[in-house]
Amino acid sequence: MGTIFVAAIVAAAAGLAVRSIYKDKKAGKGCNGNCGNCKGCH
């Protein structure tokens, strides 16, 4: 029972992370495609 509970918490956290990334990408935040000047894209 504990394993299912932990798996649900991990799945919820992953879902929230993906949702946040999707919203940021849709809003134009994040990588701008200019990887030569961006340390985060490499």
Buried (B, 14 or more C-beta within 10 A) or exposed (E): EEEEEEEEEEEEEEEEEEEEEEEEEEEEEEEEEEEEEEEEEE
